[in-house]
Amino acid sequence: MKVTVKKKNAAAQLTIETEYIKLEAALKYASLVATGGEAKGVILDGLVTVNGEVCTMRGKKLHEGDTFCFQGQSFIIHSNASD
């Protein structure tokens, strides 16, 4: 899976080559956490928001246009899957 991050206004763009990415994987690819275990912990502790709401589902599928935030950093998902 190819991932690129571009700064765009207040939110960075996380580009994926698939239809969706799971929340815990997105945290790792965005370099917000180092491991899957760390991702699991911060998600279960309610420290991550998806589309403005706290999300405790680490397997939450993020699709084109979804946003997630952790520690003041925001990312928006962009998918090249249908390009």
Biopython code that builds the backbone (N, CA, C, O; Angstrom):
import numpy as np
from Bio.PDB.StructureBuilder import StructureBuilder

atoms = [
    (1, "MET", "N", (0.845, -1.170, 0.000)),
    (1, "MET", "CA", (0.000, 0.000, 0.000)),
    (1, "MET", "C", (0.891, 1.234, 0.000)),
    (1, "MET", "O", (1.767, 1.375, 0.853)),
    (2, "LYS", "N", (0.667, 2.115, -0.949)),
    (2, "LYS", "CA", (1.438, 3.350, -1.037)),
    (2, "LYS", "C", (0.711, 4.440, -0.269)),
    (2, "LYS", "O", (-0.491, 4.636, -0.449)),
    (3, "VAL", "N", (1.429, 5.144, 0.577)),
    (3, "VAL", "CA", (0.838, 6.208, 1.372)),
    (3, "VAL", "C", (1.696, 7.457, 1.227)),
    (3, "VAL", "O", (2.918, 7.396, 1.367)),
    (4, "THR", "N", (1.062, 8.582, 0.951)),
    (4, "THR", "CA", (1.760, 9.863, 0.931)),
    (4, "THR", "C", (1.008, 10.831, 1.816)),
    (4, "THR", "O", (-0.217, 10.766, 1.920)),
    (5, "VAL", "N", (1.725, 11.714, 2.445)),
    (5, "VAL", "CA", (1.113, 12.705, 3.327)),
    (5, "VAL", "C", (1.490, 14.084, 2.807)),
    (5, "VAL", "O", (2.668, 14.395, 2.635)),
    (6, "LYS", "N", (0.471, 14.911, 2.558)),
    (6, "LYS", "CA", (0.696, 16.280, 2.105)),
    (6, "LYS", "C", (0.011, 17.224, 3.072)),
    (6, "LYS", "O", (-1.115, 16.969, 3.501)),
    (7, "LYS", "N", (0.686, 18.318, 3.420)),
    (7, "LYS", "CA", (0.057, 19.335, 4.251)),
    (7, "LYS", "C", (-0.963, 20.089, 3.402)),
    (7, "LYS", "O", (-0.657, 20.539, 2.298)),
    (8, "LYS", "N", (-2.168, 20.219, 3.928)),
    (8, "LYS", "CA", (-3.238, 20.918, 3.215)),
    (8, "LYS", "C", (-4.072, 21.653, 4.256)),
    (8, "LYS", "O", (-4.856, 21.043, 4.983)),
    (9, "ASN", "N", (-3.895, 22.961, 4.318)),
    (9, "ASN", "CA", (-4.558, 23.774, 5.342)),
    (9, "ASN", "C", (-4.220, 23.229, 6.715)),
    (9, "ASN", "O", (-3.049, 22.975, 6.997)),
    (10, "ALA", "N", (-5.215, 23.040, 7.583)),
    (10, "ALA", "CA", (-4.967, 22.554, 8.931)),
    (10, "ALA", "C", (-4.830, 21.036, 8.974)),
    (10, "ALA", "O", (-4.239, 20.495, 9.908)),
    (11, "ALA", "N", (-5.368, 20.347, 7.975)),
    (11, "ALA", "CA", (-5.321, 18.885, 7.954)),
    (11, "ALA", "C", (-4.347, 18.410, 6.882)),
    (11, "ALA", "O", (-4.257, 18.990, 5.800)),
    (12, "ALA", "N", (-3.631, 17.355, 7.204)),
    (12, "ALA", "CA", (-2.747, 16.734, 6.221)),
    (12, "ALA", "C", (-3.571, 15.732, 5.417)),
    (12, "ALA", "O", (-4.578, 15.212, 5.898)),
    (13, "GLN", "N", (-3.139, 15.475, 4.209)),
    (13, "GLN", "CA", (-3.833, 14.507, 3.356)),
    (13, "GLN", "C", (-3.096, 13.179, 3.421)),
    (13, "GLN", "O", (-1.885, 13.125, 3.202)),
    (14, "LEU", "N", (-3.818, 12.115, 3.719)),
    (14, "LEU", "CA", (-3.256, 10.772, 3.755)),
    (14, "LEU", "C", (-3.790, 10.036, 2.536)),
    (14, "LEU", "O", (-4.972, 9.698, 2.483)),
    (15, "THR", "N", (-2.929, 9.786, 1.559)),
    (15, "THR", "CA", (-3.345, 9.160, 0.310)),
    (15, "THR", "C", (-3.100, 7.664, 0.367)),
    (15, "THR", "O", (-2.000, 7.215, 0.688)),
    (16, "ILE", "N", (-4.142, 6.890, 0.050)),
    (16, "ILE", "CA", (-4.041, 5.435, 0.048)),
    (16, "ILE", "C", (-4.351, 4.914, -1.346)),
    (16, "ILE", "O", (-4.999, 5.599, -2.138)),
    (17, "GLU", "N", (-3.897, 3.720, -1.643)),
    (17, "GLU", "CA", (-4.105, 3.111, -2.958)),
    (17, "GLU", "C", (-5.235, 2.073, -2.931)),
    (17, "GLU", "O", (-5.436, 1.347, -3.905)),
    (18, "THR", "N", (-5.964, 2.005, -1.827)),
    (18, "THR", "CA", (-7.043, 1.046, -1.663)),
    (18, "THR", "C", (-8.350, 1.786, -1.414)),
    (18, "THR", "O", (-8.363, 3.011, -1.292)),
    (19, "GLU", "N", (-9.440, 1.046, -1.341)),
    (19, "GLU", "CA", (-10.752, 1.658, -1.113)),
    (19, "GLU", "C", (-10.868, 2.245, 0.297)),
    (19, "GLU", "O", (-11.514, 3.274, 0.493)),
    (20, "TYR", "N", (-10.241, 1.590, 1.272)),
    (20, "TYR", "CA", (-10.300, 2.055, 2.658)),
    (20, "TYR", "C", (-9.028, 1.654, 3.391)),
    (20, "TYR", "O", (-8.231, 0.853, 2.902)),
    (21, "ILE", "N", (-8.858, 2.239, 4.588)),
    (21, "ILE", "CA", (-7.769, 1.876, 5.486)),
    (21, "ILE", "C", (-8.356, 1.809, 6.887)),
    (21, "ILE", "O", (-9.189, 2.638, 7.253)),
    (22, "LYS", "N", (-7.927, 0.833, 7.667)),
    (22, "LYS", "CA", (-8.422, 0.731, 9.042)),
    (22, "LYS", "C", (-7.750, 1.802, 9.895)),
    (22, "LYS", "O", (-6.611, 2.196, 9.646)),
    (23, "LEU", "N", (-8.481, 2.261, 10.904)),
    (23, "LEU", "CA", (-8.023, 3.361, 11.744)),
    (23, "LEU", "C", (-6.659, 3.089, 12.360)),
    (23, "LEU", "O", (-5.794, 3.964, 12.331)),
    (24, "GLU", "N", (-6.443, 1.903, 12.914)),
    (24, "GLU", "CA", (-5.144, 1.649, 13.561)),
    (24, "GLU", "C", (-4.013, 1.678, 12.545)),
    (24, "GLU", "O", (-2.911, 2.122, 12.868)),
    (25, "ALA", "N", (-4.262, 1.214, 11.325)),
    (25, "ALA", "CA", (-3.245, 1.268, 10.269)),
    (25, "ALA", "C", (-2.988, 2.712, 9.848)),
    (25, "ALA", "O", (-1.847, 3.088, 9.579)),
    (26, "ALA", "N", (-4.032, 3.513, 9.792)),
    (26, "ALA", "CA", (-3.889, 4.920, 9.408)),
    (26, "ALA", "C", (-3.014, 5.663, 10.412)),
    (26, "ALA", "O", (-2.193, 6.495, 10.025)),
    (27, "LEU", "N", (-3.185, 5.369, 11.686)),
    (27, "LEU", "CA", (-2.351, 6.004, 12.710)),
    (27, "LEU", "C", (-0.884, 5.647, 12.520)),
    (27, "LEU", "O", (-0.006, 6.496, 12.674)),
    (28, "LYS", "N", (-0.622, 4.387, 12.184)),
    (28, "LYS", "CA", (0.760, 3.952, 11.956)),
    (28, "LYS", "C", (1.324, 4.588, 10.694)),
    (28, "LYS", "O", (2.444, 5.097, 10.720)),
    (29, "TYR", "N", (0.577, 4.573, 9.583)),
    (29, "TYR", "CA", (1.061, 5.131, 8.328)),
    (29, "TYR", "C", (1.294, 6.631, 8.408)),
    (29, "TYR", "O", (2.164, 7.162, 7.717)),
    (30, "ALA", "N", (0.535, 7.309, 9.234)),
    (30, "ALA", "CA", (0.711, 8.748, 9.415)),
    (30, "ALA", "C", (1.831, 9.056, 10.409)),
    (30, "ALA", "O", (2.103, 10.220, 10.703)),
    (31, "SER", "N", (2.476, 8.010, 10.926)),
    (31, "SER", "CA", (3.582, 8.130, 11.889)),
    (31, "SER", "C", (3.165, 8.813, 13.191)),
    (31, "SER", "O", (3.960, 9.509, 13.823)),
    (32, "LEU", "N", (1.910, 8.606, 13.580)),
    (32, "LEU", "CA", (1.433, 9.146, 14.849)),
    (32, "LEU", "C", (1.707, 8.197, 15.994)),
    (32, "LEU", "O", (1.800, 8.623, 17.145)),
    (33, "VAL", "N", (1.839, 6.915, 15.695)),
    (33, "VAL", "CA", (2.207, 5.891, 16.668)),
    (33, "VAL", "C", (3.246, 4.985, 16.005)),
    (33, "VAL", "O", (3.361, 4.949, 14.780)),
    (34, "ALA", "N", (3.994, 4.259, 16.825)),
    (34, "ALA", "CA", (5.066, 3.416, 16.286)),
    (34, "ALA", "C", (4.617, 1.984, 16.013)),
    (34, "ALA", "O", (5.143, 1.329, 15.113)),
    (35, "THR", "N", (3.646, 1.492, 16.786)),
    (35, "THR", "CA", (3.247, 0.088, 16.661)),
    (35, "THR", "C", (1.737, -0.062, 16.662)),
    (35, "THR", "O", (1.003, 0.857, 17.023)),
    (36, "GLY", "N", (1.289, -1.241, 16.249)),
    (36, "GLY", "CA", (-0.133, -1.546, 16.309)),
    (36, "GLY", "C", (-0.647, -1.577, 17.731)),
    (36, "GLY", "O", (-1.782, -1.178, 17.993)),
    (37, "GLY", "N", (0.175, -2.047, 18.650)),
    (37, "GLY", "CA", (-0.217, -2.071, 20.061)),
    (37, "GLY", "C", (-0.433, -0.679, 20.617)),
    (37, "GLY", "O", (-1.370, -0.439, 21.378)),
    (38, "GLU", "N", (0.438, 0.235, 20.233)),
    (38, "GLU", "CA", (0.285, 1.620, 20.668)),
    (38, "GLU", "C", (-0.980, 2.221, 20.067)),
    (38, "GLU", "O", (-1.708, 2.949, 20.742)),
    (39, "ALA", "N", (-1.243, 1.915, 18.786)),
    (39, "ALA", "CA", (-2.454, 2.399, 18.124)),
    (39, "ALA", "C", (-3.693, 1.885, 18.846)),
    (39, "ALA", "O", (-4.626, 2.643, 19.111)),
    (40, "LYS", "N", (-3.696, 0.596, 19.161)),
    (40, "LYS", "CA", (-4.821, -0.013, 19.879)),
    (40, "LYS", "C", (-5.071, 0.718, 21.191)),
    (40, "LYS", "O", (-6.214, 1.021, 21.532)),
    (41, "GLY", "N", (-4.008, 0.998, 21.919)),
    (41, "GLY", "CA", (-4.140, 1.658, 23.214)),
    (41, "GLY", "C", (-4.743, 3.046, 23.123)),
    (41, "GLY", "O", (-5.658, 3.373, 23.879)),
    (42, "VAL", "N", (-4.245, 3.871, 22.207)),
    (42, "VAL", "CA", (-4.755, 5.241, 22.125)),
    (42, "VAL", "C", (-6.190, 5.266, 21.609)),
    (42, "VAL", "O", (-6.977, 6.133, 21.988)),
    (43, "ILE", "N", (-6.528, 4.309, 20.740)),
    (43, "ILE", "CA", (-7.911, 4.236, 20.236)),
    (43, "ILE", "C", (-8.850, 3.810, 21.360)),
    (43, "ILE", "O", (-9.884, 4.441, 21.580)),
    (44, "LEU", "N", (-8.493, 2.744, 22.070)),
    (44, "LEU", "CA", (-9.352, 2.253, 23.152)),
    (44, "LEU", "C", (-9.468, 3.242, 24.304)),
    (44, "LEU", "O", (-10.460, 3.236, 25.034)),
    (45, "ASP", "N", (-8.452, 4.096, 24.471)),
    (45, "ASP", "CA", (-8.497, 5.124, 25.517)),
    (45, "ASP", "C", (-9.342, 6.337, 25.101)),
    (45, "ASP", "O", (-9.502, 7.276, 25.882)),
    (46, "GLY", "N", (-9.881, 6.321, 23.878)),
    (46, "GLY", "CA", (-10.739, 7.408, 23.412)),
    (46, "GLY", "C", (-9.991, 8.664, 23.025)),
    (46, "GLY", "O", (-10.544, 9.761, 23.095)),
    (47, "LEU", "N", (-8.730, 8.519, 22.613)),
    (47, "LEU", "CA", (-7.908, 9.679, 22.276)),
    (47, "LEU", "C", (-7.938, 10.046, 20.794)),
    (47, "LEU", "O", (-7.297, 11.012, 20.380)),
    (48, "VAL", "N", (-8.676, 9.281, 19.999)),
    (48, "VAL", "CA", (-8.738, 9.507, 18.550)),
    (48, "VAL", "C", (-10.163, 9.851, 18.146)),
    (48, "VAL", "O", (-11.120, 9.236, 18.618)),
    (49, "THR", "N", (-10.294, 10.838, 17.269)),
    (49, "THR", "CA", (-11.618, 11.161, 16.728)),
    (49, "THR", "C", (-11.652, 10.833, 15.239)),
    (49, "THR", "O", (-10.653, 10.964, 14.532)),
    (50, "VAL", "N", (-12.814, 10.409, 14.787)),
    (50, "VAL", "CA", (-13.059, 10.150, 13.366)),
    (50, "VAL", "C", (-14.267, 10.982, 12.971)),
    (50, "VAL", "O", (-15.340, 10.856, 13.563)),
    (51, "ASN", "N", (-14.091, 11.819, 11.983)),
    (51, "ASN", "CA", (-15.158, 12.715, 11.522)),
    (51, "ASN", "C", (-15.767, 13.511, 12.676)),
    (51, "ASN", "O", (-16.978, 13.726, 12.733)),
    (52, "GLY", "N", (-14.900, 13.942, 13.592)),
    (52, "GLY", "CA", (-15.322, 14.807, 14.690)),
    (52, "GLY", "C", (-15.870, 14.115, 15.922)),
    (52, "GLY", "O", (-16.231, 14.786, 16.890)),
    (53, "GLU", "N", (-15.943, 12.779, 15.915)),
    (53, "GLU", "CA", (-16.469, 12.047, 17.063)),
    (53, "GLU", "C", (-15.437, 11.051, 17.581)),
    (53, "GLU", "O", (-14.696, 10.452, 16.802)),
    (54, "VAL", "N", (-15.395, 10.879, 18.901)),
    (54, "VAL", "CA", (-14.477, 9.904, 19.489)),
    (54, "VAL", "C", (-14.801, 8.522, 18.937)),
    (54, "VAL", "O", (-15.964, 8.122, 18.882)),
    (55, "CYS", "N", (-13.765, 7.800, 18.531)),
    (55, "CYS", "CA", (-13.941, 6.457, 17.979)),
    (55, "CYS", "C", (-13.076, 5.487, 18.762)),
    (55, "CYS", "O", (-11.871, 5.700, 18.898)),
    (56, "THR", "N", (-13.677, 4.425, 19.279)),
    (56, "THR", "CA", (-12.941, 3.408, 20.021)),
    (56, "THR", "C", (-12.881, 2.087, 19.258)),
    (56, "THR", "O", (-12.547, 1.050, 19.829)),
    (57, "MET", "N", (-13.204, 2.128, 17.973)),
    (57, "MET", "CA", (-13.155, 0.919, 17.134)),
    (57, "MET", "C", (-11.863, 0.955, 16.325)),
    (57, "MET", "O", (-11.762, 1.708, 15.357)),
    (58, "ARG", "N", (-10.872, 0.147, 16.712)),
    (58, "ARG", "CA", (-9.580, 0.203, 16.020)),
    (58, "ARG", "C", (-9.685, -0.310, 14.588)),
    (58, "ARG", "O", (-8.866, 0.053, 13.743)),
    (59, "GLY", "N", (-10.674, -1.144, 14.303)),
    (59, "GLY", "CA", (-10.871, -1.670, 12.957)),
    (59, "GLY", "C", (-11.780, -0.807, 12.107)),
    (59, "GLY", "O", (-12.174, -1.214, 11.014)),
    (60, "LYS", "N", (-12.119, 0.383, 12.590)),
    (60, "LYS", "CA", (-12.990, 1.307, 11.843)),
    (60, "LYS", "C", (-12.398, 1.557, 10.465)),
    (60, "LYS", "O", (-11.225, 1.907, 10.342)),
    (61, "LYS", "N", (-13.209, 1.377, 9.430)),
    (61, "LYS", "CA", (-12.750, 1.589, 8.057)),
    (61, "LYS", "C", (-12.891, 3.062, 7.693)),
    (61, "LYS", "O", (-13.971, 3.643, 7.805)),
    (62, "LEU", "N", (-11.793, 3.651, 7.259)),
    (62, "LEU", "CA", (-11.787, 5.041, 6.825)),
    (62, "LEU", "C", (-11.776, 5.065, 5.306)),
    (62, "LEU", "O", (-10.934, 4.432, 4.668)),
    (63, "HIS", "N", (-12.721, 5.802, 4.735)),
    (63, "HIS", "CA", (-12.878, 5.894, 3.291)),
    (63, "HIS", "C", (-12.542, 7.311, 2.825)),
    (63, "HIS", "O", (-12.306, 8.206, 3.637)),
    (64, "GLU", "N", (-12.525, 7.497, 1.517)),
    (64, "GLU", "CA", (-12.295, 8.802, 0.896)),
    (64, "GLU", "C", (-13.118, 9.884, 1.601)),
    (64, "GLU", "O", (-14.330, 9.744, 1.762)),
    (65, "GLY", "N", (-12.453, 10.955, 2.015)),
    (65, "GLY", "CA", (-13.132, 12.084, 2.637)),
    (65, "GLY", "C", (-13.254, 12.011, 4.146)),
    (65, "GLY", "O", (-13.555, 13.021, 4.783)),
    (66, "ASP", "N", (-13.027, 10.837, 4.743)),
    (66, "ASP", "CA", (-13.067, 10.724, 6.201)),
    (66, "ASP", "C", (-11.866, 11.448, 6.806)),
    (66, "ASP", "O", (-10.804, 11.530, 6.190)),
    (67, "THR", "N", (-12.047, 11.970, 8.016)),
    (67, "THR", "CA", (-10.957, 12.619, 8.729)),
    (67, "THR", "C", (-10.736, 11.925, 10.062)),
    (67, "THR", "O", (-11.666, 11.375, 10.651)),
    (68, "PHE", "N", (-9.489, 11.956, 10.531)),
    (68, "PHE", "CA", (-9.203, 11.471, 11.874)),
    (68, "PHE", "C", (-8.188, 12.397, 12.522)),
    (68, "PHE", "O", (-7.342, 12.986, 11.848)),
    (69, "CYS", "N", (-8.285, 12.517, 13.846)),
    (69, "CYS", "CA", (-7.415, 13.416, 14.592)),
    (69, "CYS", "C", (-6.844, 12.707, 15.806)),
    (69, "CYS", "O", (-7.520, 11.907, 16.454)),
    (70, "PHE", "N", (-5.588, 13.014, 16.105)),
    (70, "PHE", "CA", (-4.915, 12.492, 17.291)),
    (70, "PHE", "C", (-3.856, 13.491, 17.708)),
    (70, "PHE", "O", (-3.055, 13.933, 16.885)),
    (71, "GLN", "N", (-3.850, 13.847, 18.971)),
    (71, "GLN", "CA", (-2.886, 14.787, 19.551)),
    (71, "GLN", "C", (-2.780, 16.082, 18.754)),
    (71, "GLN", "O", (-1.681, 16.585, 18.522)),
    (72, "GLY", "N", (-3.907, 16.610, 18.342)),
    (72, "GLY", "CA", (-3.937, 17.889, 17.644)),
    (72, "GLY", "C", (-3.569, 17.829, 16.172)),
    (72, "GLY", "O", (-3.556, 18.858, 15.497)),
    (73, "GLN", "N", (-3.270, 16.644, 15.666)),
    (73, "GLN", "CA", (-2.941, 16.504, 14.245)),
    (73, "GLN", "C", (-4.120, 15.893, 13.522)),
    (73, "GLN", "O", (-4.655, 14.868, 13.946)),
    (74, "SER", "N", (-4.529, 16.525, 12.420)),
    (74, "SER", "CA", (-5.687, 16.072, 11.657)),
    (74, "SER", "C", (-5.248, 15.572, 10.277)),
    (74, "SER", "O", (-4.340, 16.125, 9.656)),
    (75, "PHE", "N", (-5.914, 14.519, 9.819)),
    (75, "PHE", "CA", (-5.633, 13.934, 8.519)),
    (75, "PHE", "C", (-6.945, 13.656, 7.795)),
    (75, "PHE", "O", (-7.940, 13.274, 8.410)),
    (76, "ILE", "N", (-6.930, 13.853, 6.490)),
    (76, "ILE", "CA", (-8.090, 13.534, 5.667)),
    (76, "ILE", "C", (-7.664, 12.431, 4.693)),
    (76, "ILE", "O", (-6.573, 12.475, 4.124)),
    (77, "ILE", "N", (-8.541, 11.446, 4.515)),
    (77, "ILE", "CA", (-8.231, 10.313, 3.660)),
    (77, "ILE", "C", (-8.534, 10.647, 2.201)),
    (77, "ILE", "O", (-9.609, 11.145, 1.868)),
    (78, "HIS", "N", (-7.572, 10.364, 1.356)),
    (78, "HIS", "CA", (-7.753, 10.490, -0.093)),
    (78, "HIS", "C", (-7.375, 9.145, -0.703)),
    (78, "HIS", "O", (-6.288, 8.628, -0.447)),
    (79, "SER", "N", (-8.265, 8.582, -1.505)),
    (79, "SER", "CA", (-8.015, 7.273, -2.108)),
    (79, "SER", "C", (-7.788, 7.386, -3.607)),
    (79, "SER", "O", (-8.553, 8.037, -4.319)),
    (80, "ASN", "N", (-6.722, 6.743, -4.074)),
    (80, "ASN", "CA", (-6.445, 6.654, -5.508)),
    (80, "ASN", "C", (-6.955, 5.345, -6.076)),
    (80, "ASN", "O", (-6.620, 5.005, -7.210)),
    (81, "ALA", "N", (-7.753, 4.598, -5.329)),
    (81, "ALA", "CA", (-8.203, 3.263, -5.742)),
    (81, "ALA", "C", (-9.006, 3.293, -7.026)),
    (81, "ALA", "O", (-8.908, 2.367, -7.832)),
    (82, "SER", "N", (-9.798, 4.331, -7.239)),
    (82, "SER", "CA", (-10.653, 4.363, -8.432)),
    (82, "SER", "C", (-10.075, 5.233, -9.536)),
    (82, "SER", "O", (-10.692, 5.381, -10.590)),
    (83, "ASP", "N", (-8.889, 5.817, -9.308)),
    (83, "ASP", "CA", (-8.266, 6.675, -10.330)),
    (83, "ASP", "C", (-7.740, 5.859, -11.488)),
    (83, "ASP", "O", (-7.186, 6.416, -12.436)),
]
sb = StructureBuilder()
sb.init_structure("model")
sb.init_model(0)
sb.init_chain("A")
sb.init_seg("    ")
for serial, (resi, resn, name, xyz) in enumerate(atoms, 1):
    if name == "N":
        sb.init_residue(resn, " ", resi, " ")
    sb.init_atom(name, np.array(xyz, "f"), 0.0, 1.0, " ", f" {name:<3s}", serial, name[0])
structure = sb.get_structure()
